[in-house]
């Protein structure tokens, strides 16, 4: 039996992990090479993290579609559902932090 939505959610889950890992690795390299203050270094750190934050809601949509279509592999669906919820909670927390920082600037 095919599970197309589960496979899409699984692929997005892996992409999110790889992009966050790349962002952490780039952060360590920037500190090691003392490149702080350069815009390219900020871009190397922020772009993978931004990509992960942008695609995490899409992964949650695919895993929920997998549940609605009652695809097989119940344990895998549950694992990826918890992972996607975790990533989306991180995204919501980051958005709240950004909003609070912006509000402090204008207050």
C-alpha positions as CSV (number, residue, x, y, z in Angstrom):
1,X,0.0,0.0,0.0
2,X,1.3,3.4,-0.9
3,X,1.7,6.3,1.5
4,X,2.5,9.4,-0.6
5,X,1.8,11.9,2.1
6,X,3.8,10.1,4.7
7,X,6.8,9.9,2.2
8,X,6.5,13.6,1.5
9,X,6.4,14.4,5.3
10,X,9.3,12.1,5.8
11,X,11.4,13.9,3.2
12,X,10.6,17.3,4.6
13,X,11.5,16.0,8.1
14,X,14.9,15.0,6.8
15,X,15.4,18.3,5.0
16,X,14.5,20.2,8.2
17,X,17.0,18.2,10.2
18,X,19.7,18.7,7.6
19,X,19.1,22.5,7.3
20,X,19.2,23.0,11.0
21,X,22.3,20.9,11.3
22,X,23.9,23.0,8.5
23,X,22.9,26.1,10.3
24,X,24.5,24.9,13.6
25,X,27.6,23.8,11.7
26,X,27.9,27.1,10.0
27,X,27.5,28.9,13.3
28,X,30.5,27.0,14.7
29,X,32.6,27.6,11.6
30,X,31.8,31.4,11.8
31,X,32.9,31.5,15.4
32,X,36.0,29.4,14.7
33,X,37.1,31.6,11.8
34,X,36.1,34.8,13.6
35,X,33.9,36.0,10.8
36,X,31.4,37.8,13.1
37,X,30.2,41.1,11.6
38,X,30.2,40.0,8.0
39,X,26.9,39.8,6.2
40,X,27.8,36.7,4.3
41,X,28.5,34.8,7.5
42,X,25.1,35.9,8.8
43,X,23.5,34.7,5.6
44,X,25.3,31.3,5.8
45,X,23.8,30.8,9.3
46,X,20.4,32.3,8.8
47,X,19.4,31.0,5.4
48,X,19.3,27.2,6.3
49,X,17.4,28.0,9.5
50,X,15.0,30.2,7.6
51,X,14.4,27.4,5.1
52,X,13.7,24.9,7.9
53,X,11.3,27.3,9.6
54,X,9.5,28.0,6.3
55,X,9.0,24.3,5.4
56,X,8.1,22.9,8.8
57,X,4.4,23.9,8.5
58,X,4.3,22.2,5.1
59,X,5.6,19.0,6.7
60,X,2.8,19.2,9.4
61,X,0.2,19.6,6.6
62,X,1.5,16.5,4.8
63,X,1.6,14.4,8.0
64,X,-2.0,15.5,8.9
65,X,-3.1,14.6,5.4
66,X,-1.5,11.2,5.9
67,X,-3.6,10.7,9.0
68,X,-6.8,11.9,7.2
69,X,-6.2,9.5,4.3
70,X,-5.6,6.7,6.9
71,X,-2.4,5.6,5.3
72,X,-0.4,2.7,6.7
73,X,2.6,2.8,9.0
74,X,0.9,4.1,12.2
75,X,4.1,4.2,14.3
76,X,6.0,6.1,11.7
77,X,3.1,8.6,11.3
78,X,3.0,9.2,15.0
79,X,6.8,9.7,15.2
80,X,6.8,12.2,12.4
81,X,3.7,13.9,13.8
82,X,5.5,14.5,17.1
83,X,8.6,15.7,15.2
84,X,6.7,18.1,13.1
85,X,4.8,19.5,16.1
86,X,8.1,20.0,17.8
87,X,9.5,21.9,14.9
88,X,6.4,24.0,14.5
89,X,6.5,24.9,18.3
90,X,10.0,26.1,17.7
91,X,8.8,28.2,14.8
92,X,6.1,29.7,16.9
93,X,8.5,30.5,19.7
94,X,10.9,32.1,17.3
95,X,8.2,34.3,15.9
96,X,7.1,35.4,19.4
97,X,10.7,36.2,20.2
98,X,11.0,38.3,17.0
99,X,7.8,40.1,17.7
100,X,8.9,40.9,21.3
101,X,12.2,42.2,20.0
102,X,10.6,44.4,17.4
103,X,8.1,45.7,19.9
104,X,11.0,46.7,22.2
105,X,12.6,48.7,19.4
106,X,9.4,50.8,18.8
107,X,8.5,51.1,22.5
